[in-house]
Amino acid sequence: GNSVTQMEGPVTLSEEAFLTINCTYTATGYPSLFWYVQYPGEGLQLLLKATKADDKGSNKGFEATYRKETTSFHLEKGSVQVSDSAVYFCALSKLGLIQGAQKLVFGQGTRLTINP
Amino acid sequence: SQTIHQWPATLVQPVGSPLSLECTVEGTSNPNLYWYRQAAGRGLQLLFYSVGIGQISSEVPQNLSASRPQDRQFILSSKKLLLSDSGFYLCAWSALRTGARAFFGQGTRLTVV
């Protein structure tokens, strides 16, 4: 079935460090891939997405490239800030069993803490 | 603009009691609707998703059920709650197209005692 595996957390970095959060997926065909973020005390929101192979999603300095050959969608940021502290979720969407329905599956989440 | 409402925000229920959590979406039609449970260290587990009225797909066997009586209403229910049903429940919607982003409700913290 469709699944997403994320790098285990928690991850703690110093401000201005380089960030990578690994994400790999299992799915048939060509799912759409997403990164969602949950800031402390807030709801889940979309960070970036890519809908086909070799696409790069980017937002707020974060980037992730859809790699079909390695079934990966790693999240990167060149210089993190304290305000990036949050839980990050990798996700994929794929047509489900019910015609037309999109099945949206999440990884387990990675808690990121940035220290000043 | 589209909005999603989920209630209640918190709920404490005794073991064996029934459950009904409601989610409604405004400002869109024919949405995909989802119920997730978020457990610490386990991420978001997809419980149910629905493409239309009366069309529900269950992802995991469990003590819960879902219904969609109206296009923009999604209800999570249980006849008899178990202690293991405690958790944080999230409702979400997305448009009916490939690659559409999901929008989440604020969640319900359910504690079964």
gemmi code that builds the backbone of each chain (N, CA, C; Angstrom):
import gemmi

chains = {
    "A": [
        ("GLY", (0.826, -1.201, 0.000), (0.000, 0.000, 0.000), (0.857, 1.247, 0.000)),
        ("ASN", (0.201, 2.392, 0.002), (0.925, 3.657, 0.005), (1.403, 3.995, 1.399)),
        ("SER", (2.650, 4.425, 1.508), (3.178, 4.780, 2.829), (4.286, 5.809, 2.691)),
        ("VAL", (4.549, 6.488, 3.791), (5.586, 7.510, 3.857), (6.438, 7.249, 5.085)),
        ("THR", (7.750, 7.294, 4.913), (8.678, 7.105, 6.021), (9.542, 8.340, 6.157)),
        ("GLN", (9.535, 8.887, 7.362), (10.311, 10.093, 7.632), (11.439, 9.794, 8.573)),
        ("MET", (12.439, 10.655, 8.518), (13.560, 10.598, 9.433), (13.052, 10.742, 10.861)),
        ("GLU", (13.643, 9.936, 11.746), (13.244, 9.975, 13.142), (13.654, 11.299, 13.776)),
        ("GLY", (12.806, 11.790, 14.660), (13.186, 12.975, 15.400), (13.429, 12.638, 16.855)),
        ("PRO", (13.524, 13.628, 17.709), (13.552, 15.041, 17.342), (14.908, 15.473, 16.788)),
        ("VAL", (14.878, 16.565, 16.041), (16.085, 17.138, 15.478), (16.321, 18.494, 16.134)),
        ("THR", (17.529, 18.713, 16.634), (17.878, 19.983, 17.268), (19.086, 20.564, 16.562)),
        ("LEU", (18.944, 21.802, 16.108), (20.024, 22.487, 15.398), (20.216, 23.876, 15.966)),
        ("SER", (21.358, 24.442, 15.646), (21.603, 25.844, 15.990), (21.139, 26.726, 14.836)),
        ("GLU", (20.823, 27.958, 15.179), (20.388, 28.914, 14.161), (21.460, 29.023, 13.072)),
        ("GLU", (20.993, 29.147, 11.843), (21.818, 29.278, 10.639), (22.420, 27.956, 10.176)),
        ("ALA", (22.114, 26.868, 10.831), (22.602, 25.558, 10.378), (21.833, 25.110, 9.143)),
        ("PHE", (22.416, 24.135, 8.434), (21.754, 23.532, 7.283), (20.848, 22.405, 7.756)),
        ("LEU", (19.652, 22.354, 7.158), (18.676, 21.350, 7.579), (18.375, 20.383, 6.447)),
        ("THR", (18.334, 19.101, 6.787), (17.766, 18.088, 5.903), (16.872, 17.187, 6.735)),
        ("ILE", (15.653, 17.001, 6.290), (14.753, 16.002, 6.883), (14.410, 15.018, 5.767)),
        ("ASN", (14.806, 13.780, 5.968), (14.615, 12.777, 4.920), (13.187, 12.257, 4.886)),
        ("CYS", (12.729, 11.990, 3.677), (11.410, 11.410, 3.470), (11.473, 10.484, 2.261)),
        ("THR", (11.026, 9.267, 2.439), (10.889, 8.333, 1.322), (9.471, 7.802, 1.299)),
        ("TYR", (9.035, 7.372, 0.137), (7.653, 6.939, 0.011), (7.566, 5.616, -0.731)),
        ("THR", (6.446, 4.961, -0.538), (6.102, 3.754, -1.292), (4.734, 3.968, -1.895)),
        ("ALA", (4.662, 3.888, -3.203), (3.376, 4.067, -3.883), (3.522, 3.568, -5.310)),
        ("THR", (2.426, 3.120, -5.872), (2.430, 2.770, -7.290), (2.165, 4.035, -8.092)),
        ("GLY", (2.677, 4.077, -9.270), (2.414, 5.213, -10.141), (3.102, 6.478, -9.677)),
        ("TYR", (2.403, 7.592, -9.851), (2.993, 8.896, -9.584), (2.146, 9.686, -8.586)),
        ("PRO", (2.431, 9.500, -7.302), (1.682, 10.268, -6.318), (2.115, 11.734, -6.335)),
        ("SER", (1.318, 12.581, -5.733), (1.739, 13.943, -5.429), (2.382, 13.916, -4.043)),
        ("LEU", (3.392, 14.768, -3.849), (4.135, 14.755, -2.593), (4.059, 16.128, -1.926)),
        ("PHE", (4.015, 16.108, -0.599), (3.809, 17.333, 0.167), (4.708, 17.351, 1.407)),
        ("TRP", (4.985, 18.571, 1.867), (5.474, 18.774, 3.216), (4.481, 19.712, 3.907)),
        ("TYR", (4.013, 19.260, 5.077), (3.156, 20.083, 5.918), (3.924, 20.427, 7.184)),
        ("VAL", (3.541, 21.546, 7.793), (4.220, 21.995, 9.009), (3.177, 22.342, 10.069)),
        ("GLN", (3.516, 22.022, 11.286), (2.648, 22.343, 12.429), (3.474, 23.134, 13.428)),
        ("TYR", (3.255, 24.451, 13.458), (3.947, 25.310, 14.414), (3.296, 25.145, 15.792)),
        ("PRO", (4.035, 25.416, 16.850), (3.491, 25.244, 18.207), (2.170, 25.981, 18.393)),
        ("GLY", (1.167, 25.259, 18.842), (-0.129, 25.855, 19.108), (-0.961, 26.153, 17.881)),
        ("GLU", (-0.511, 25.732, 16.724), (-1.257, 26.009, 15.493), (-1.641, 24.713, 14.787)),
        ("GLY", (-2.515, 24.865, 13.805), (-2.932, 23.697, 13.033), (-1.947, 23.379, 11.919)),
        ("LEU", (-2.171, 22.248, 11.278), (-1.342, 21.823, 10.154), (-1.566, 22.727, 8.948)),
        ("GLN", (-0.492, 23.051, 8.278), (-0.613, 23.858, 7.067), (0.397, 23.378, 6.032)),
        ("LEU", (0.053, 23.597, 4.777), (0.926, 23.182, 3.694), (2.181, 24.054, 3.667)),
        ("LEU", (3.345, 23.411, 3.529), (4.594, 24.142, 3.367), (4.994, 24.203, 1.887)),
        ("LEU", (5.005, 23.053, 1.233), (5.321, 23.004, -0.193), (4.848, 21.688, -0.774)),
        ("LYS", (4.845, 21.622, -2.113), (4.409, 20.380, -2.747), (5.052, 20.230, -4.111)),
        ("ALA", (4.982, 18.994, -4.636), (5.431, 18.693, -5.991), (4.526, 17.610, -6.547)),
        ("THR", (4.103, 17.771, -7.767), (3.108, 16.852, -8.304), (3.652, 15.915, -9.368)),
        ("LYS", (4.897, 16.108, -9.812), (5.453, 15.152, -10.770), (6.964, 15.060, -10.585)),
        ("ALA", (7.500, 13.996, -11.137), (8.927, 13.700, -10.971), (9.791, 14.861, -11.432)),
        ("ASP", (10.837, 15.134, -10.641), (11.835, 16.188, -10.872), (11.318, 17.592, -10.551)),
        ("ASP", (10.054, 17.700, -10.172), (9.541, 18.989, -9.719), (10.221, 19.371, -8.414)),
        ("LYS", (10.432, 20.664, -8.208), (10.953, 21.152, -6.931), (9.904, 22.062, -6.322)),
        ("GLY", (9.499, 21.734, -5.095), (8.622, 22.617, -4.347), (9.468, 23.512, -3.460)),
        ("SER", (9.038, 24.765, -3.273), (9.808, 25.666, -2.425), (8.889, 26.682, -1.769)),
        ("ASN", (9.268, 27.078, -0.546), (8.476, 28.053, 0.201), (9.250, 28.420, 1.456)),
        ("LYS", (9.292, 29.686, 1.792), (9.922, 30.178, 3.027), (11.370, 29.709, 3.166)),
        ("GLY", (12.081, 29.534, 2.068), (13.468, 29.103, 2.112), (13.646, 27.596, 2.129)),
        ("PHE", (12.542, 26.868, 2.280), (12.588, 25.406, 2.242), (12.437, 24.921, 0.806)),
        ("GLU", (13.086, 23.783, 0.518), (12.970, 23.167, -0.800), (12.878, 21.657, -0.653)),
        ("ALA", (12.215, 21.034, -1.639), (12.212, 19.571, -1.713), (12.019, 19.196, -3.170)),
        ("THR", (12.774, 18.203, -3.624), (12.697, 17.776, -5.017), (12.128, 16.368, -5.098)),
        ("TYR", (11.181, 16.175, -5.967), (10.509, 14.894, -6.191), (11.455, 13.999, -6.981)),
        ("ARG", (11.998, 12.974, -6.318), (12.945, 12.059, -6.959), (12.276, 10.707, -7.148)),
        ("LYS", (11.870, 10.454, -8.374), (11.186, 9.192, -8.663), (12.147, 8.011, -8.541)),
        ("GLU", (13.392, 8.196, -8.960), (14.345, 7.083, -8.987), (14.713, 6.592, -7.590)),
        ("THR", (14.667, 7.493, -6.612), (14.975, 7.103, -5.241), (13.736, 7.146, -4.349)),
        ("THR", (12.584, 7.389, -4.927), (11.308, 7.539, -4.203), (11.490, 8.391, -2.956)),
        ("SER", (12.036, 9.595, -3.154), (12.322, 10.462, -2.016), (11.815, 11.872, -2.262)),
        ("PHE", (11.667, 12.589, -1.152), (11.205, 13.993, -1.200), (11.780, 14.677, 0.041)),
        ("HIS", (13.103, 14.757, 0.097), (13.790, 15.289, 1.281), (13.602, 16.793, 1.386)),
        ("LEU", (13.366, 17.252, 2.600), (13.186, 18.678, 2.868), (14.518, 19.297, 3.259)),
        ("GLU", (14.851, 20.459, 2.659), (16.118, 21.120, 2.954), (15.914, 22.621, 3.149)),
        ("LYS", (16.782, 23.167, 3.981), (16.836, 24.620, 4.121), (18.282, 24.982, 4.437)),
        ("GLY", (18.771, 26.007, 3.762), (20.183, 26.345, 3.884), (20.568, 26.973, 5.216)),
        ("SER", (19.670, 27.725, 5.816), (19.994, 28.438, 7.052), (18.715, 28.563, 7.876)),
        ("VAL", (18.610, 27.745, 8.903), (17.357, 27.721, 9.683), (17.329, 28.843, 10.714)),
        ("GLN", (16.108, 29.200, 11.086), (15.869, 30.233, 12.088), (15.092, 29.641, 13.263)),
        ("VAL", (15.131, 30.340, 14.374), (14.392, 29.875, 15.558), (12.918, 29.693, 15.221)),
        ("SER", (12.407, 30.570, 14.377), (10.991, 30.519, 14.006), (10.625, 29.290, 13.164)),
        ("ASP", (11.605, 28.530, 12.719), (11.337, 27.292, 11.967), (11.044, 26.116, 12.889)),
        ("SER", (11.171, 26.308, 14.177), (10.887, 25.235, 15.133), (9.427, 24.816, 15.002)),
        ("ALA", (9.218, 23.545, 14.729), (7.871, 23.035, 14.438), (7.967, 21.534, 14.228)),
        ("VAL", (6.813, 20.921, 13.956), (6.793, 19.519, 13.540), (6.521, 19.487, 12.038)),
        ("TYR", (7.322, 18.733, 11.312), (7.221, 18.674, 9.863), (6.739, 17.285, 9.439)),
        ("PHE", (5.758, 17.277, 8.542), (5.170, 16.029, 8.070), (5.337, 15.916, 6.563)),
        ("CYS", (5.859, 14.794, 6.138), (5.891, 14.471, 4.719), (4.610, 13.697, 4.389)),
        ("ALA", (4.072, 13.897, 3.201), (2.811, 13.244, 2.861), (2.730, 12.979, 1.370)),
        ("LEU", (1.906, 12.016, 1.001), (1.633, 11.775, -0.410), (0.137, 11.644, -0.619)),
        ("SER", (-0.303, 11.976, -1.806), (-1.700, 11.746, -2.150), (-1.768, 10.947, -3.432)),
        ("LYS", (-2.738, 10.057, -3.439), (-2.881, 9.101, -4.520), (-4.353, 8.795, -4.643)),
        ("LEU", (-4.789, 8.455, -5.833), (-6.182, 8.078, -5.987), (-6.482, 6.857, -5.136)),
        ("GLY", (-7.579, 6.939, -4.381), (-7.949, 5.856, -3.487), (-8.869, 4.860, -4.147)),
        ("LEU", (-9.421, 3.975, -3.321), (-10.259, 2.909, -3.836), (-11.560, 3.444, -4.408)),
        ("ILE", (-12.068, 4.511, -3.794), (-13.305, 5.110, -4.280), (-12.943, 6.015, -5.447)),
        ("GLN", (-13.634, 5.869, -6.556), (-13.289, 6.616, -7.761), (-13.283, 8.113, -7.509)),
        ("GLY", (-12.215, 8.746, -7.861), (-12.098, 10.185, -7.718), (-11.544, 10.631, -6.381)),
        ("ALA", (-11.561, 9.757, -5.404), (-11.102, 10.177, -4.078), (-9.587, 10.223, -4.028)),
        ("GLN", (-9.072, 11.213, -3.349), (-7.639, 11.277, -3.102), (-7.371, 10.776, -1.705)),
        ("LYS", (-6.445, 9.852, -1.597), (-6.062, 9.322, -0.311), (-4.790, 10.036, 0.105)),
        ("LEU", (-4.839, 10.739, 1.186), (-3.716, 11.544, 1.644), (-3.088, 10.862, 2.848)),
        ("VAL", (-1.838, 10.407, 2.689), (-1.155, 9.618, 3.708), (0.049, 10.392, 4.232)),
        ("PHE", (0.219, 10.401, 5.551), (1.286, 11.169, 6.183), (2.358, 10.270, 6.778)),
        ("GLY", (3.564, 10.819, 6.869), (4.609, 10.199, 7.667), (4.390, 10.494, 9.128)),
        ("GLN", (5.309, 10.016, 9.962), (5.110, 10.115, 11.408), (5.458, 11.475, 11.976)),
        ("GLY", (6.022, 12.349, 11.185), (6.358, 13.679, 11.670), (7.748, 13.742, 12.271)),
        ("THR", (8.407, 14.881, 12.095), (9.732, 15.114, 12.677), (9.694, 16.436, 13.426)),
        ("ARG", (9.974, 16.365, 14.717), (9.987, 17.581, 15.524), (11.340, 18.257, 15.378)),
        ("LEU", (11.312, 19.512, 14.972), (12.532, 20.292, 14.770), (12.588, 21.421, 15.790)),
        ("THR", (13.720, 21.526, 16.480), (13.943, 22.623, 17.426), (15.203, 23.349, 17.007)),
        ("ILE", (15.076, 24.671, 16.867), (16.219, 25.500, 16.496), (16.592, 26.365, 17.698)),
        ("ASN", (17.821, 26.241, 18.136), (18.304, 27.022, 19.272), (19.036, 28.273, 18.793)),
        ("PRO", (18.831, 29.402, 19.485), (19.506, 30.650, 19.072), (21.005, 30.594, 19.329)),
    ],
    "B": [
        ("SER", (-14.252, 32.605, 0.783), (-13.131, 31.710, 1.061), (-13.637, 30.474, 1.792)),
        ("GLN", (-12.820, 29.415, 1.708), (-13.227, 28.157, 2.322), (-12.807, 28.106, 3.788)),
        ("THR", (-13.659, 27.536, 4.586), (-13.334, 27.344, 6.001), (-13.758, 25.947, 6.426)),
        ("ILE", (-13.097, 25.448, 7.457), (-13.424, 24.140, 8.006), (-13.624, 24.294, 9.502)),
        ("HIS", (-14.715, 23.738, 9.988), (-15.048, 23.835, 11.401), (-15.117, 22.439, 11.991)),
        ("GLN", (-14.501, 22.285, 13.133), (-14.478, 20.990, 13.796), (-14.798, 21.226, 15.269)),
        ("TRP", (-15.692, 20.422, 15.807), (-16.016, 20.568, 17.230), (-16.454, 19.249, 17.829)),
        ("PRO", (-16.317, 19.131, 19.180), (-15.766, 20.151, 20.089), (-14.247, 20.174, 20.052)),
        ("ALA", (-13.651, 21.128, 20.693), (-12.192, 21.215, 20.744), (-11.607, 20.212, 21.726)),
        ("THR", (-12.276, 20.005, 22.825), (-11.851, 18.998, 23.792), (-13.066, 18.227, 24.276)),
        ("LEU", (-12.825, 16.993, 24.651), (-13.925, 16.131, 25.071), (-13.385, 15.080, 26.015)),
        ("VAL", (-14.045, 14.913, 27.136), (-13.712, 13.849, 28.077), (-14.935, 12.954, 28.191)),
        ("GLN", (-14.758, 11.679, 27.871), (-15.881, 10.748, 27.847), (-15.544, 9.491, 28.635)),
        ("PRO", (-16.514, 8.897, 29.302), (-16.237, 7.631, 29.997), (-16.183, 6.465, 29.023)),
        ("VAL", (-15.440, 5.450, 29.417), (-15.393, 4.214, 28.639), (-16.808, 3.676, 28.450)),
        ("GLY", (-17.112, 3.224, 27.251), (-18.424, 2.651, 26.963), (-19.451, 3.658, 26.496)),
        ("SER", (-19.139, 4.929, 26.549), (-20.091, 5.946, 26.104), (-19.973, 6.147, 24.598)),
        ("PRO", (-20.993, 6.729, 23.962), (-20.920, 6.972, 22.518), (-20.127, 8.237, 22.216)),
        ("LEU", (-19.759, 8.358, 20.932), (-18.982, 9.516, 20.487), (-19.566, 10.062, 19.192)),
        ("SER", (-19.565, 11.364, 19.086), (-19.905, 11.993, 17.810), (-19.098, 13.272, 17.671)),
        ("LEU", (-18.188, 13.278, 16.719), (-17.406, 14.473, 16.397), (-17.857, 14.961, 15.025)),
        ("GLU", (-18.049, 16.256, 14.924), (-18.590, 16.788, 13.683), (-17.608, 17.736, 12.994)),
        ("CYS", (-17.624, 17.680, 11.688), (-16.761, 18.525, 10.873), (-17.584, 19.060, 9.714)),
        ("THR", (-17.534, 20.371, 9.493), (-18.240, 20.948, 8.355), (-17.302, 21.868, 7.585)),
        ("VAL", (-17.515, 21.910, 6.300), (-16.713, 22.736, 5.403), (-17.629, 23.754, 4.749)),
        ("GLU", (-17.141, 24.965, 4.613), (-17.910, 26.021, 3.945), (-17.107, 26.599, 2.800)),
        ("GLY", (-17.804, 27.068, 1.792), (-17.141, 27.783, 0.707), (-16.627, 26.920, -0.417)),
        ("THR", (-16.971, 25.642, -0.415), (-16.568, 24.749, -1.501), (-17.630, 23.670, -1.641)),
        ("SER", (-17.571, 22.951, -2.741), (-18.510, 21.848, -2.923), (-17.747, 20.618, -3.411)),
        ("ASN", (-18.318, 19.453, -3.163), (-17.706, 18.172, -3.544), (-16.287, 17.998, -3.026)),
        ("PRO", (-16.015, 18.320, -1.774), (-14.642, 18.127, -1.286), (-14.351, 16.673, -0.963)),
        ("ASN", (-13.068, 16.307, -1.048), (-12.610, 15.099, -0.372), (-12.575, 15.432, 1.126)),
        ("LEU", (-13.054, 14.522, 1.961), (-13.039, 14.748, 3.403), (-12.273, 13.635, 4.088)),
        ("TYR", (-11.592, 13.973, 5.168), (-10.721, 13.023, 5.854), (-10.894, 13.135, 7.369)),
        ("TRP", (-10.733, 12.001, 8.042), (-10.536, 11.979, 9.490), (-9.183, 11.334, 9.765)),
        ("TYR", (-8.375, 12.024, 10.608), (-7.089, 11.514, 11.027), (-7.042, 11.463, 12.554)),
        ("ARG", (-6.186, 10.579, 13.045), (-5.850, 10.594, 14.470), (-4.355, 10.886, 14.566)),
        ("GLN", (-4.018, 11.839, 15.416), (-2.618, 12.201, 15.627), (-2.202, 11.734, 17.000)),
        ("ALA", (-1.263, 10.810, 17.024), (-0.751, 10.293, 18.294), (0.704, 10.706, 18.422)),
        ("ALA", (1.115, 10.963, 19.640), (2.487, 11.397, 19.891), (3.457, 10.350, 19.363)),
        ("GLY", (4.406, 10.799, 18.538), (5.413, 9.894, 18.004), (4.928, 9.001, 16.885)),
        ("ARG", (3.653, 9.121, 16.530), (3.127, 8.238, 15.481), (2.629, 9.015, 14.283)),
        ("GLY", (2.670, 10.316, 14.344), (2.246, 11.091, 13.200), (0.760, 11.047, 12.993)),
        ("LEU", (0.354, 11.249, 11.773), (-1.066, 11.310, 11.420), (-1.497, 9.993, 10.802)),
        ("GLN", (-2.441, 9.357, 11.446), (-2.963, 8.099, 10.921), (-4.290, 8.365, 10.230)),
        ("LEU", (-4.379, 8.004, 8.957), (-5.625, 8.184, 8.222), (-6.645, 7.157, 8.694)),
        ("LEU", (-7.797, 7.633, 9.132), (-8.851, 6.750, 9.617), (-9.898, 6.500, 8.525)),
        ("PHE", (-10.433, 7.582, 7.963), (-11.473, 7.491, 6.942), (-11.266, 8.597, 5.913)),
        ("TYR", (-11.704, 8.331, 4.679), (-11.797, 9.405, 3.723), (-13.041, 9.183, 2.869)),
        ("SER", (-13.500, 10.280, 2.276), (-14.787, 10.237, 1.574), (-14.754, 11.160, 0.367)),
        ("VAL", (-15.298, 10.679, -0.743), (-15.345, 11.485, -1.959), (-16.738, 12.069, -2.189)),
        ("GLY", (-17.735, 11.542, -1.484), (-19.080, 12.064, -1.688), (-20.035, 11.560, -0.628)),
        ("ILE", (-21.248, 12.053, -0.687), (-22.268, 11.674, 0.300), (-22.414, 10.158, 0.337)),
        ("GLY", (-22.329, 9.614, 1.531), (-22.519, 8.182, 1.714), (-21.369, 7.314, 1.251)),
        ("GLN", (-20.303, 7.907, 0.718), (-19.152, 7.124, 0.229), (-17.992, 7.274, 1.198)),
        ("ILE", (-17.753, 6.226, 1.967), (-16.735, 6.271, 3.013), (-15.759, 5.127, 2.785)),
        ("SER", (-14.472, 5.428, 2.868), (-13.453, 4.397, 2.819), (-12.757, 4.342, 4.171)),
        ("SER", (-12.718, 3.155, 4.748), (-12.088, 2.971, 6.054), (-10.683, 2.434, 5.854)),
        ("GLU", (-9.735, 3.041, 6.536), (-8.341, 2.654, 6.344), (-7.854, 1.615, 7.340)),
        ("VAL", (-8.362, 1.646, 8.534), (-7.884, 0.706, 9.549), (-9.075, 0.167, 10.328)),
        ("PRO", (-9.030, -1.120, 10.649), (-10.116, -1.672, 11.480), (-10.067, -1.053, 12.871)),
        ("GLN", (-11.223, -0.680, 13.378), (-11.205, 0.020, 14.653), (-12.608, 0.100, 15.206)),
        ("ASN", (-12.673, 0.782, 16.319), (-13.918, 0.931, 17.049), (-14.702, 2.149, 16.576)),
        ("LEU", (-14.262, 2.788, 15.522), (-14.877, 4.030, 15.066), (-15.553, 3.832, 13.722)),
        ("SER", (-16.469, 4.723, 13.410), (-17.107, 4.738, 12.100), (-17.249, 6.179, 11.651)),
        ("ALA", (-17.484, 6.374, 10.367), (-17.649, 7.719, 9.830), (-18.876, 7.745, 8.940)),
        ("SER", (-19.475, 8.924, 8.846), (-20.620, 9.096, 7.962), (-20.548, 10.468, 7.322)),
        ("ARG", (-21.164, 10.558, 6.153), (-21.208, 11.823, 5.417), (-22.656, 12.035, 4.971)),
        ("PRO", (-23.467, 12.587, 5.853), (-24.882, 12.757, 5.526), (-25.159, 13.889, 4.541)),
        ("GLN", (-24.261, 14.840, 4.500), (-24.380, 15.950, 3.547), (-23.030, 16.178, 2.872)),
        ("ASP", (-23.040, 16.896, 1.775), (-21.826, 17.068, 0.969), (-20.664, 17.617, 1.776)),
        ("ARG", (-20.941, 18.531, 2.701), (-19.863, 19.207, 3.418), (-19.879, 18.913, 4.911)),
        ("GLN", (-20.405, 17.765, 5.270), (-20.477, 17.372, 6.665), (-19.906, 15.972, 6.819)),
        ("PHE", (-18.985, 15.829, 7.779), (-18.319, 14.549, 7.985), (-18.327, 14.278, 9.485)),
        ("ILE", (-18.841, 13.117, 9.870), (-19.038, 12.819, 11.284), (-18.246, 11.572, 11.662)),
        ("LEU", (-17.553, 11.647, 12.766), (-16.824, 10.507, 13.322), (-17.569, 10.016, 14.552)),
        ("SER", (-17.849, 8.720, 14.599), (-18.702, 8.191, 15.665), (-18.125, 6.920, 16.266)),
        ("SER", (-18.637, 6.640, 17.445), (-18.408, 5.345, 18.061), (-19.622, 5.004, 18.919)),
        ("LYS", (-19.984, 3.745, 18.968), (-21.111, 3.339, 19.827), (-20.655, 3.172, 21.264)),
        ("LYS", (-19.410, 2.663, 21.424), (-18.874, 2.450, 22.770), (-17.387, 2.740, 22.767)),
        ("LEU", (-17.009, 3.808, 23.422), (-15.611, 4.207, 23.425), (-14.748, 3.271, 24.261)),
        ("LEU", (-13.506, 3.084, 23.793), (-12.485, 2.341, 24.530), (-11.418, 3.326, 25.012)),
        ("LEU", (-10.659, 2.913, 26.017), (-9.563, 3.765, 26.491), (-8.598, 4.093, 25.347)),
        ("SER", (-8.388, 3.113, 24.468), (-7.438, 3.286, 23.371), (-7.913, 4.261, 22.303)),
        ("ASP", (-9.148, 4.715, 22.416), (-9.652, 5.711, 21.460), (-9.197, 7.128, 21.801)),
        ("SER", (-8.596, 7.283, 22.962), (-8.088, 8.606, 23.344), (-7.065, 9.075, 22.327)),
        ("GLY", (-7.098, 10.369, 22.023), (-6.145, 10.911, 21.069), (-6.607, 12.244, 20.540)),
        ("PHE", (-5.878, 12.717, 19.555), (-6.178, 13.999, 18.920), (-6.691, 13.713, 17.524)),
        ("TYR", (-7.911, 14.145, 17.239), (-8.577, 13.833, 15.977), (-8.655, 15.080, 15.100)),
        ("LEU", (-8.270, 14.898, 13.867), (-8.249, 16.006, 12.926), (-9.127, 15.700, 11.726)),
        ("CYS", (-9.896, 16.677, 11.350), (-10.685, 16.610, 10.123), (-9.972, 17.457, 9.071)),
        ("ALA", (-10.071, 17.065, 7.824), (-9.437, 17.825, 6.753), (-10.266, 17.708, 5.484)),
        ("TRP", (-10.061, 18.653, 4.572), (-10.699, 18.572, 3.263), (-9.683, 18.947, 2.189)),
        ("SER", (-9.908, 18.424, 0.991), (-9.126, 18.845, -0.165), (-10.042, 18.861, -1.373)),
        ("ALA", (-9.642, 19.607, -2.367), (-10.410, 19.647, -3.600), (-10.285, 18.320, -4.329)),
        ("LEU", (-11.240, 18.076, -5.203), (-11.294, 16.796, -5.906), (-10.442, 16.872, -7.169)),
        ("ARG", (-9.132, 16.994, -6.991), (-8.241, 16.981, -8.145), (-6.864, 16.508, -7.669)),
        ("THR", (-6.117, 15.982, -8.627), (-4.791, 15.452, -8.298), (-3.890, 16.539, -7.740)),
        ("GLY", (-3.233, 16.228, -6.643), (-2.255, 17.149, -6.082), (-2.830, 18.290, -5.273)),
        ("ALA", (-4.122, 18.252, -5.008), (-4.724, 19.343, -4.239), (-4.228, 19.307, -2.796)),
        ("ARG", (-3.992, 20.473, -2.230), (-3.549, 20.551, -0.841), (-4.722, 20.277, 0.087)),
        ("ALA", (-4.398, 19.891, 1.308), (-5.426, 19.655, 2.315), (-5.460, 20.815, 3.293)),
        ("PHE", (-6.661, 21.083, 3.789), (-6.873, 22.104, 4.820), (-7.425, 21.415, 6.054)),
        ("PHE", (-6.852, 21.755, 7.197), (-7.168, 21.032, 8.412), (-8.000, 21.865, 9.378)),
        ("GLY", (-8.859, 21.165, 10.117), (-9.537, 21.777, 11.241), (-8.589, 21.917, 12.414)),
        ("GLN", (-9.090, 22.486, 13.498), (-8.254, 22.739, 14.664), (-8.091, 21.505, 15.544)),
        ("GLY", (-8.869, 20.480, 15.291), (-8.684, 19.234, 16.014), (-9.541, 19.114, 17.262)),
        ("THR", (-9.746, 17.872, 17.681), (-10.470, 17.564, 18.916), (-9.599, 16.670, 19.778)),
        ("ARG", (-9.350, 17.114, 21.004), (-8.607, 16.292, 21.954), (-9.607, 15.444, 22.726)),
        ("LEU", (-9.598, 14.137, 22.471), (-10.525, 13.216, 23.129), (-9.786, 12.441, 24.203)),
        ("THR", (-10.315, 12.483, 25.397), (-9.777, 11.691, 26.499), (-10.870, 10.754, 26.983)),
        ("VAL", (-10.595, 9.467, 26.918), (-11.552, 8.472, 27.399), (-11.085, 8.020, 28.779)),
        ("VAL", (-11.977, 8.129, 29.747), (-11.584, 7.838, 31.134), (-12.392, 6.659, 31.703)),
    ],
}
model = gemmi.Model(1)
for chain_id, residues in chains.items():
    chain = gemmi.Chain(chain_id)
    for i, (resn, *xyz) in enumerate(residues, 1):
        res = gemmi.Residue()
        res.name, res.seqid = resn, gemmi.SeqId(i, " ")
        for name, pos in zip(("N", "CA", "C"), xyz):
            atom = gemmi.Atom()
            atom.name, atom.element = name, gemmi.Element(name[0])
            atom.pos, atom.b_iso = gemmi.Position(*pos), 0.0
            res.add_atom(atom)
        chain.add_residue(res)
    model.add_chain(chain)
structure = gemmi.Structure()
structure.add_model(model)
structure.setup_entities()
